[in-house]
Amino acid sequence: MLNINELTNLCGKLGCRITPECSLSEYVTFRFGGKCRALININSADSAVEILRYIRAENVKYFVLGRGSNVIVSDEGFDGVILLFGSDFAHIEVTGNTIKCDAGALLASACVHAQQSSLTGMENLFGIPGTVGGALYMNAGAYGSEMADIVVSAEYIDENCERQFISRGNMELSYRHSIFYGTPLVITSVTIELSAGNADNIKEAMNNCMAKRSSKQPLEFPSAGSTFKRPDGSYASQLIEECGLKGFSCGGAEISEKHSGFVINKGYATCADVLELCSIVQKTVKEKTGFSLELEPVILK
């Protein structure tokens, strides 16, 4: 059972900011969702260990949140504690051809550090709106590149609240999956390895990547990115268009006219709107094409 006073005192000792009864809409890119019991800004791996030790011992429900770019939050909120791995836990250090990032560091920031250090290999990941920890958690990727191509190791907190090290070969990386996905293992840092390159060429490639994203994706609207995972043998956007669902909407949620693989928030969407729309898409695509579409974002409720 959550004792907010005890948790607040613990956060005070650790130097972590805590916000009780915090609305989650501003912490996720979809820009909707109810409140959590408390949101804690994690500031170090050691703090994460101590807070996890406390909330696990008290059987308190919790969720680790990064940029919130792949999360759908319930309208009723989350009856637990959010551990925010964000700007308070975002140190990036470049040593030779390797970059070590705190889990809360933005993936885009890591890309900029790489470019400024003339390191090539992650240009195609520039523009993915998540943290480095979140990117490894789901083995994020774009334009033929993914985290599995560049990660060499990571540090994490295990189910016993012990800090551990893991190399890439043991991470079970596959399409939108890692050993961390859906488990109590909490990533605290990620080390990536790149190759020497030309800073100007790298910057040009990053700019081209962002231009491609801007021209093809509805970045002007709140969303959780690609809403459905790519099914074997086809593409979600292609199947959705074939079924005549491009532009279809439920309440404030709409299948983007610009890219049918995106469900967007037109400004007044609720979680219920998004889930109803996704359900209709999944049912229609299954009936008309035989393909089963799986949601890519995590549903937090």
C-alpha positions in Angstrom: 0.0 0.0 0.0 1.3 3.4 -1.0 2.2 5.7 1.9 2.8 9.0 0.1 4.5 10.7 3.1 7.0 7.9 3.4 7.7 8.0 -0.3 8.0 11.8 -0.3 10.5 11.6 2.6 12.6 8.9 0.7 12.6 11.1 -2.4 13.8 14.1 -0.3 16.7 12.1 1.0 17.6 11.0 -2.5 17.2 14.4 -4.1 14.5 13.2 -6.4 11.5 15.5 -7.3 8.1 14.0 -6.6 4.6 15.2 -7.7 1.6 13.5 -6.0 -1.6 13.1 -8.1 0.2 14.1 -11.3 -1.7 14.4 -14.6 0.1 12.2 -17.2 -1.2 14.0 -20.3 1.9 16.3 -20.4 4.3 13.4 -20.0 3.2 11.4 -23.0 3.3 12.4 -26.7 -0.4 11.5 -27.3 -1.3 14.3 -24.9 -4.1 12.7 -23.0 -4.5 10.5 -19.9 -5.5 10.6 -16.3 -3.5 11.0 -13.1 -1.0 8.7 -11.4 -0.7 8.5 -7.6 2.7 10.1 -7.8 5.4 10.9 -10.4 9.0 10.7 -9.4 11.8 12.3 -11.4 14.7 9.7 -11.1 18.1 11.4 -10.9 20.5 8.4 -10.7 20.8 4.6 -10.9 21.3 4.5 -7.2 18.1 6.5 -6.5 16.2 4.2 -8.8 17.5 1.2 -6.8 16.3 2.7 -3.5 12.9 3.7 -4.8 12.3 0.4 -6.5 13.3 -1.4 -3.3 10.8 0.6 -1.4 7.8 0.3 -3.8 8.4 -3.3 -4.5 8.6 -4.1 -0.8 5.3 -2.3 -0.3 3.7 -4.0 -3.4 3.1 -0.6 -4.9 2.1 -0.6 -8.6 4.7 1.3 -10.7 5.7 2.0 -14.3 9.0 3.3 -15.8 8.3 6.2 -18.2 10.7 7.9 -20.6 9.7 10.3 -23.2 6.2 8.7 -23.3 6.3 8.4 -27.1 5.1 4.9 -27.2 2.5 4.9 -24.4 -1.3 5.2 -24.4 -2.5 6.3 -20.9 -6.0 5.4 -19.7 -8.5 8.2 -19.2 -8.9 6.9 -15.6 -5.1 7.3 -15.1 -2.7 4.9 -13.4 -3.2 3.8 -9.8 0.4 3.6 -9.0 3.8 5.4 -9.1 5.5 6.6 -12.3 9.3 6.6 -12.3 10.2 9.2 -14.8 13.6 8.6 -16.5 13.9 12.1 -18.0 16.0 15.2 -17.9 17.2 14.6 -14.4 18.8 11.3 -15.5 20.1 12.1 -19.0 23.9 12.3 -18.8 25.8 11.4 -22.1 29.5 10.7 -22.2 31.5 10.1 -25.4 34.8 8.1 -25.2 36.5 7.3 -28.4 33.9 5.5 -30.6 31.5 4.7 -27.7 28.7 6.7 -26.2 27.4 5.9 -22.8 23.9 7.3 -22.1 21.8 7.4 -18.9 18.5 5.8 -19.7 16.7 9.1 -19.6 18.8 10.7 -22.3 16.9 11.5 -25.4 17.9 9.4 -28.4 18.0 12.6 -30.5 20.5 14.0 -28.1 22.7 10.9 -28.4 22.6 11.4 -32.2 23.7 15.0 -31.8 26.6 14.0 -29.6 27.6 11.4 -32.1 27.5 13.9 -35.0 29.5 16.5 -33.0 32.1 13.7 -32.3 32.2 12.7 -36.0 30.7 9.3 -35.2 28.5 7.6 -37.7 26.0 4.7 -37.4 22.9 6.2 -35.8 21.8 8.8 -38.3 18.6 6.9 -39.3 17.5 6.9 -35.6 17.6 10.7 -35.5 14.0 12.0 -35.0 12.7 9.0 -33.0 11.0 10.8 -30.2 12.1 8.6 -27.3 14.8 8.1 -24.7 17.8 5.8 -25.2 16.5 3.5 -22.5 13.1 3.3 -24.1 14.7 2.8 -27.5 16.6 -0.2 -26.2 13.6 -1.6 -24.3 11.7 -2.0 -27.6 14.6 -2.1 -30.0 13.4 1.0 -31.7 14.3 1.5 -35.4 13.7 3.4 -38.5 14.7 3.4 -42.2 16.6 0.1 -42.0 18.4 0.8 -38.7 17.7 -0.3 -35.2 19.2 -0.2 -31.7 20.5 -3.7 -32.2 22.9 -2.4 -34.8 24.7 -0.1 -32.4 24.2 -1.2 -28.7 27.1 -3.0 -27.1 26.0 -3.2 -23.5 23.6 -1.9 -20.9 23.2 -1.7 -17.1 19.9 -2.5 -15.5 18.2 -3.2 -12.1 17.0 -6.7 -11.8 13.9 -8.1 -10.0 15.9 -8.2 -6.7 16.9 -4.6 -7.0 20.5 -5.4 -7.8 22.4 -3.6 -10.4 23.5 -5.8 -13.3 25.4 -5.6 -16.6 24.4 -7.2 -19.9 26.1 -7.4 -23.3 24.3 -7.2 -26.6 24.5 -10.9 -27.3 22.3 -11.6 -24.3 19.7 -9.0 -24.9 17.4 -11.1 -27.2 17.0 -8.2 -29.6 14.5 -8.7 -32.4 11.8 -6.6 -34.1 10.4 -4.3 -31.4 11.6 -6.6 -28.7 14.4 -7.0 -26.1 14.9 -9.1 -23.0 13.7 -6.2 -21.0 10.3 -5.9 -22.7 7.4 -6.7 -20.3 9.7 -7.7 -17.4 10.7 -6.1 -14.1 14.2 -5.4 -15.5 14.8 -1.6 -15.5 17.4 -0.2 -17.9 19.6 2.5 -16.3 22.3 3.1 -18.9 23.1 2.1 -22.5 26.4 2.0 -24.2 26.6 2.2 -28.0 29.5 1.8 -30.4 29.8 3.7 -33.6 32.4 4.2 -36.4 34.5 7.3 -37.3 33.0 9.5 -39.9 32.7 13.0 -41.3 30.7 15.4 -39.1 29.3 17.3 -42.1 28.2 14.2 -43.9 26.6 12.9 -40.7 24.8 16.1 -40.2 23.5 16.1 -43.7 22.3 12.5 -43.3 20.5 13.5 -40.1 18.8 16.5 -41.8 17.7 14.2 -44.6 16.3 11.8 -42.2 14.3 14.5 -40.4 13.1 15.9 -43.8 11.9 12.5 -44.8 10.0 12.1 -41.5 8.4 15.6 -41.8 7.2 14.9 -45.3 5.7 11.5 -44.6 4.6 11.5 -41.0 2.0 13.6 -39.2 4.4 15.2 -36.8 2.2 18.3 -36.5 -0.3 16.2 -34.4 0.1 14.4 -31.1 0.5 10.7 -31.5 2.4 7.7 -30.2 4.3 7.2 -33.5 3.6 4.1 -35.5 0.4 2.7 -33.9 0.7 -0.9 -35.2 3.6 -3.3 -35.5 4.6 -4.4 -39.0 3.0 -7.8 -39.7 5.0 -10.5 -41.4 4.5 -10.1 -45.2 3.0 -6.7 -45.3 2.9 -3.2 -43.8 0.2 -1.9 -41.4 -0.2 1.4 -43.3 -0.7 -0.5 -46.6 -3.3 -2.8 -45.1 -5.2 0.1 -43.5 -5.3 2.0 -46.8 -6.5 -1.1 -48.7 -9.4 -1.4 -46.2 -10.4 2.2 -46.9 -9.7 3.4 -43.4 -7.4 6.3 -44.1 -8.9 9.4 -42.5 -11.4 7.3 -40.5 -12.0 8.7 -37.0 -13.6 8.0 -33.6 -14.1 11.1 -31.5 -10.9 13.1 -31.5 -8.8 10.1 -32.7 -8.1 9.7 -36.5 -6.2 7.5 -38.9 -3.8 10.1 -40.3 -4.5 11.3 -43.9 -0.7 11.8 -44.2 0.4 8.4 -43.0 -2.3 5.7 -42.3 0.1 3.9 -39.9 -0.4 6.7 -37.4 -3.4 7.3 -35.1 -3.4 11.0 -34.3 -5.0 13.2 -31.6 -6.8 16.0 -33.4 -6.8 17.9 -30.1 -9.6 16.4 -28.1 -9.0 12.7 -28.3 -9.4 10.4 -25.2 -7.9 7.1 -24.6 -11.3 5.5 -25.2 -11.4 7.2 -28.7 -8.0 5.8 -29.6 -8.7 2.3 -28.4 -12.1 2.2 -30.1 -10.5 3.3 -33.4 -7.7 0.8 -33.0 -10.2 -2.0 -32.4 -12.2 -1.1 -35.5 -9.0 -1.1 -37.6 -7.8 -4.4 -36.2 -11.2 -6.1 -36.8 -11.6 -4.6 -40.3 -8.1 -5.5 -41.4 -8.5 -9.0 -40.1 -11.8 -9.5 -41.8 -10.8 -8.1 -45.2 -7.1 -9.2 -45.5 -6.5 -12.0 -42.9 -3.7 -10.0 -41.3 -3.7 -9.5 -37.5 -2.4 -6.0 -36.5 -0.8 -5.8 -33.1 -0.6 -2.5 -31.2 2.9 -1.1 -30.9 2.4 1.3 -27.9 2.1 0.1 -24.4 -1.3 0.7 -22.7 -0.9 2.1 -19.2 -4.0 1.6 -17.0 
